């Protein structure tokens, strides 16, 4: 943009010389581009960096890491990469036979415990055993029932299902692979609700408020500018937190912190895949008429995306 301003200024001076208003190129005319550059920086572009901040944007999505609750060999993986899923769809199945055997074993233990409890109650009715023995038998039944319930839960967990609607970006799990309980094996992405996150420098974040208008351009959609608004501010950074382990806190590393701003974008029916990047500008309450210049520079950026 500043190059365009200097080019317009030099064209204006050339026109003055061409039509004879100025007889020749004076020294002040030759050094005037430097003055114009400095004035534009001080009067226009420096304030714009605070009152109409511009920064990179990226399309991100929420994800859920899928971890099986049981250990064993995988016998089936019916899901495919980038195939839409519904909540409850089967992602993969672990060999259920060992867990089915555990259920049968737990059922046998419960049946035996219940039979022993019945005999204890009969003996107690004839005052042949103490009440404490009957209570112990009742406890054995409850323990056996709990073990059976846990065994049934493990058996049910051999079928791993999608925790939400979405897609699996990369299915590398194959039948025959052995998975372990609590081990990440795949991820489900919530692609239906993409988040457009913008990075704002800390010297400009003080002017940004939810609801302020913004504009976004994406590298994958050159020549297009999308209207947006500030949806949410994340005014914190992980390195700004102390560890609550009880140890003496370390002195935080001093760095040029940036902050994330979530934008609500009118995509005009366009679909954006996760990871798409671009640039955005926020028109704060203080921008005034200078916002036109920021809009022009942003549109220059999106046309450059053709290259």
C-alpha positions as CSV (number, residue, x, y, z in Angstrom):
1,X,0.0,0.0,0.0
2,X,2.7,2.4,0.9
3,X,4.4,1.6,-2.5
4,X,1.2,2.6,-4.2
5,X,1.1,5.9,-2.3
6,X,4.6,6.8,-3.3
7,X,3.9,5.8,-6.9
8,X,0.9,8.1,-6.9
9,X,3.0,11.0,-5.4
10,X,5.8,10.5,-8.0
11,X,3.2,10.4,-10.8
12,X,1.7,13.6,-9.5
13,X,5.2,15.3,-9.5
14,X,5.9,14.0,-13.0
15,X,2.6,15.4,-14.3
16,X,3.5,18.8,-12.8
17,X,6.8,18.8,-14.7
18,X,5.2,17.4,-17.8
19,X,2.6,20.2,-18.1
20,X,5.1,22.9,-17.2
21,X,3.9,23.9,-13.8
22,X,7.3,23.0,-12.5
23,X,10.2,23.7,-14.8
24,X,12.5,20.8,-13.7
25,X,13.1,18.2,-11.1
26,X,14.2,20.0,-7.9
27,X,16.1,18.4,-5.1
28,X,13.1,18.5,-2.8
29,X,11.1,16.5,-5.3
30,X,13.8,13.8,-5.5
31,X,13.9,13.3,-1.7
32,X,10.2,13.8,-1.2
33,X,9.5,10.0,-1.5
34,X,11.4,9.4,1.7
35,X,9.4,12.1,3.4
36,X,6.1,10.7,2.1
37,X,7.2,7.2,3.3
38,X,8.0,8.5,6.8
39,X,4.8,10.5,7.0
40,X,2.7,7.6,5.8
41,X,4.3,5.4,8.4
42,X,3.8,7.9,11.2
43,X,0.3,9.1,10.3
44,X,-1.4,6.1,8.8
45,X,0.3,2.7,9.1
46,X,1.6,2.9,12.7
47,X,-1.8,3.9,14.1
48,X,-3.5,1.3,11.9
49,X,-1.4,-1.5,13.6
50,X,-3.1,-0.6,16.9
51,X,-6.6,0.4,15.8
52,X,-7.1,-2.0,12.9
53,X,-4.8,-4.9,13.7
54,X,-4.0,-7.4,11.0
55,X,-2.8,-10.9,11.6
56,X,-2.6,-14.4,10.4
57,X,-5.6,-16.7,10.6
58,X,-6.0,-20.4,10.5
59,X,-9.0,-22.7,10.3
60,X,-8.9,-25.2,13.2
61,X,-11.4,-27.8,14.5
62,X,-12.1,-29.5,17.8
63,X,-11.0,-33.1,18.1
64,X,-11.4,-36.0,20.4
65,X,-8.6,-38.5,20.9
66,X,-10.0,-42.1,20.7
67,X,-8.5,-44.4,23.4
68,X,-9.8,-47.9,23.9
69,X,-10.7,-49.0,27.4
70,X,-9.5,-52.5,26.8
71,X,-6.4,-54.2,25.6
72,X,-6.2,-56.7,22.8
73,X,-5.8,-57.4,19.1
74,X,-8.0,-55.5,16.6
75,X,-10.3,-57.7,14.5
76,X,-12.2,-55.1,12.5
77,X,-11.8,-51.5,11.4
78,X,-15.0,-50.5,9.4
79,X,-14.2,-46.8,9.3
80,X,-12.4,-45.0,6.5
81,X,-10.4,-41.8,6.3
82,X,-12.4,-38.6,5.7
83,X,-15.7,-40.5,5.7
84,X,-18.5,-38.7,7.6
85,X,-19.4,-40.4,10.9
86,X,-22.4,-40.2,13.2
87,X,-22.2,-40.5,17.0
88,X,-22.2,-44.1,17.9
89,X,-20.8,-45.4,14.5
90,X,-18.3,-48.3,15.0
91,X,-14.7,-47.2,14.7
92,X,-13.0,-50.6,15.4
93,X,-13.5,-53.8,17.3
94,X,-11.1,-55.5,19.7
95,X,-11.2,-59.3,20.0
96,X,-14.1,-59.8,22.4
97,X,-13.5,-63.5,23.2
98,X,-11.3,-63.1,26.3
99,X,-13.7,-60.6,27.7
100,X,-16.7,-62.8,26.9
101,X,-14.9,-65.5,28.8
102,X,-14.5,-63.2,31.8
103,X,-18.2,-62.5,31.7
104,X,-19.0,-66.2,31.8
105,X,-16.6,-66.7,34.6
106,X,-18.1,-63.8,36.6
107,X,-21.6,-65.1,36.0
108,X,-20.5,-68.5,37.4
109,X,-19.0,-66.9,40.4
110,X,-22.2,-64.9,41.0
111,X,-24.3,-68.0,40.6
112,X,-22.2,-69.9,43.1
113,X,-22.2,-67.0,45.6
114,X,-26.0,-66.8,45.3
115,X,-26.4,-70.5,46.0
116,X,-24.1,-70.3,49.0
117,X,-26.2,-67.3,50.3
118,X,-29.4,-69.4,50.0
119,X,-27.9,-72.2,52.0
120,X,-26.5,-69.8,54.6
121,X,-30.0,-68.2,55.0
122,X,-31.6,-71.7,55.4
123,X,-29.0,-72.6,58.0
124,X,-29.5,-69.3,59.8
125,X,-33.3,-69.9,59.9
126,X,-32.6,-73.1,61.8
127,X,-30.0,-71.2,63.9
128,X,-27.3,-73.5,62.6
129,X,-25.0,-70.6,61.6
130,X,-24.3,-67.1,63.0
131,X,-25.8,-64.0,61.5
132,X,-22.3,-62.8,60.6
133,X,-21.8,-65.7,58.2
134,X,-25.0,-64.8,56.4
135,X,-23.9,-61.2,56.1
136,X,-20.5,-62.3,54.7
137,X,-22.3,-64.4,52.1
138,X,-24.5,-61.4,51.1
139,X,-21.3,-59.4,50.7
140,X,-19.8,-62.1,48.5
141,X,-22.9,-61.9,46.3
142,X,-22.6,-58.2,45.9
143,X,-18.9,-58.4,45.1
144,X,-19.6,-61.1,42.5
145,X,-22.3,-59.0,41.0
146,X,-20.0,-56.0,40.7
147,X,-17.3,-58.1,39.1
148,X,-19.8,-59.4,36.6
149,X,-21.0,-55.9,35.8
150,X,-17.4,-54.8,35.2
151,X,-16.7,-57.8,33.0
152,X,-19.8,-56.9,30.9
153,X,-18.6,-53.3,30.6
154,X,-15.2,-54.5,29.4
155,X,-16.9,-56.7,26.8
156,X,-19.1,-53.9,25.6
157,X,-16.0,-51.7,25.3
158,X,-14.4,-54.1,22.9
159,X,-16.5,-52.2,20.3
160,X,-15.2,-48.6,20.1
161,X,-17.7,-46.1,18.7
162,X,-17.5,-42.5,17.5
163,X,-17.9,-40.1,20.4
164,X,-19.4,-37.4,18.1
165,X,-20.3,-36.5,14.6
166,X,-17.2,-35.9,12.4
167,X,-14.5,-37.6,10.4
168,X,-11.3,-39.5,11.1
169,X,-8.6,-37.7,9.2
170,X,-6.2,-40.7,8.9
171,X,-7.0,-44.3,9.6
172,X,-3.8,-46.2,10.1
173,X,-5.2,-48.9,12.4
174,X,-5.4,-52.3,10.8
175,X,-6.9,-55.6,11.8
176,X,-4.2,-57.5,13.6
177,X,-2.8,-54.4,15.4
178,X,-2.7,-54.7,19.2
179,X,-4.1,-51.8,21.1
180,X,-3.6,-51.0,24.8
181,X,-6.1,-49.4,27.1
182,X,-5.7,-45.7,27.3
183,X,-3.5,-45.5,24.2
184,X,-4.3,-43.0,21.4
185,X,-5.2,-44.9,18.2
186,X,-7.1,-42.3,16.2
187,X,-8.8,-39.0,16.4
188,X,-12.3,-37.8,15.4
189,X,-12.5,-34.2,14.1
190,X,-15.6,-32.0,14.4
191,X,-15.4,-30.6,10.9
192,X,-18.9,-29.3,11.0
193,X,-17.9,-26.5,13.4
194,X,-14.7,-25.0,12.1
195,X,-13.1,-22.2,14.2
196,X,-11.3,-19.3,12.5
197,X,-8.5,-18.3,14.9
198,X,-6.6,-15.0,14.4
199,X,-3.3,-14.1,16.1
200,X,-3.1,-10.5,17.4
201,X,-0.1,-8.8,18.9
202,X,-0.3,-7.7,22.5
203,X,0.1,-4.0,21.7
204,X,-3.2,-4.2,19.7
205,X,-5.3,-6.6,21.8
206,X,-6.3,-3.9,24.2
207,X,-8.5,-2.3,21.6
208,X,-10.2,-5.5,20.5
209,X,-13.7,-6.3,21.8
210,X,-16.3,-9.0,21.0
211,X,-18.7,-7.9,18.3
212,X,-16.3,-5.7,16.4
213,X,-16.4,-6.1,12.6
214,X,-13.6,-7.8,10.8
215,X,-12.6,-9.0,7.3
216,X,-10.9,-12.2,6.4
217,X,-9.1,-13.5,3.3
218,X,-7.9,-17.1,2.7
219,X,-5.0,-18.2,0.6
220,X,-7.1,-21.1,-0.8
221,X,-9.8,-18.6,-2.0
222,X,-7.8,-15.8,-3.8
223,X,-9.7,-12.7,-4.8
224,X,-12.5,-13.2,-2.1
225,X,-13.0,-11.2,1.0
226,X,-15.3,-12.4,3.8
227,X,-17.1,-10.4,6.3
228,X,-16.6,-11.4,9.9
229,X,-16.9,-10.3,13.5
230,X,-15.0,-10.9,16.7
231,X,-16.6,-13.8,18.6
232,X,-14.2,-14.5,21.5
233,X,-10.9,-13.4,22.9
234,X,-8.4,-15.6,24.6
235,X,-6.4,-13.2,26.7
236,X,-4.0,-15.7,28.2
237,X,-1.0,-17.8,27.1
238,X,0.3,-21.1,28.6
239,X,3.7,-19.7,29.4
240,X,2.0,-17.1,31.6
241,X,0.8,-19.6,34.1
242,X,2.7,-20.9,37.2
243,X,2.9,-24.6,37.9
244,X,0.9,-25.5,41.0
245,X,3.2,-28.4,41.9
246,X,4.2,-26.7,45.2
247,X,7.8,-26.0,44.0
248,X,9.3,-22.6,44.0
249,X,8.1,-21.1,40.7
250,X,10.7,-20.4,38.0
251,X,11.1,-16.9,36.6
252,X,8.9,-16.8,33.5
253,X,10.7,-16.4,30.2
254,X,10.1,-13.0,28.7
255,X,8.7,-13.2,25.2
256,X,6.7,-11.3,22.7
257,X,3.3,-12.8,23.6
258,X,0.6,-13.0,21.0
259,X,-3.1,-13.7,21.7
260,X,-5.7,-15.7,19.9
261,X,-9.0,-14.2,18.7
262,X,-11.9,-16.3,17.5
263,X,-13.7,-14.9,14.5
264,X,-17.2,-15.6,13.3
265,X,-17.0,-15.6,9.5
266,X,-19.8,-15.5,6.9
267,X,-18.3,-18.1,4.5
268,X,-20.9,-17.5,1.8
269,X,-21.4,-21.2,1.3
270,X,-17.7,-22.0,1.0
271,X,-16.2,-25.0,2.7
272,X,-12.9,-24.7,4.4
273,X,-10.8,-27.7,5.3
274,X,-8.9,-27.7,8.6
275,X,-5.5,-26.0,8.4
276,X,-6.5,-23.4,5.7
277,X,-4.6,-20.2,6.5
278,X,-5.0,-16.5,5.5
279,X,-5.1,-13.0,7.0
280,X,-7.6,-11.0,8.8
281,X,-8.1,-7.4,10.0
282,X,-10.3,-6.2,12.9
283,X,-11.9,-2.8,12.7
284,X,-11.9,-1.6,16.3
285,X,-14.0,1.2,17.7
286,X,-11.1,3.6,17.2
287,X,-10.4,3.0,13.5
288,X,-12.6,5.7,12.0
289,X,-12.0,6.6,8.4
290,X,-8.6,4.9,8.4
291,X,-10.5,1.6,8.1
292,X,-10.8,2.2,4.4
293,X,-7.1,2.0,4.0
294,X,-6.9,-1.3,6.0
295,X,-9.7,-2.7,3.8
296,X,-7.8,-1.8,0.6
297,X,-4.5,-3.4,1.9
298,X,-6.4,-6.6,2.8
299,X,-7.9,-6.7,-0.7
300,X,-4.5,-6.2,-2.2
301,X,-3.4,-9.2,-0.1
302,X,-6.2,-11.5,-1.4
303,X,-5.4,-10.7,-5.0
304,X,-1.7,-11.5,-4.4
305,X,-2.9,-14.9,-3.3
306,X,-3.3,-15.8,-7.0
307,X,0.5,-15.8,-7.3
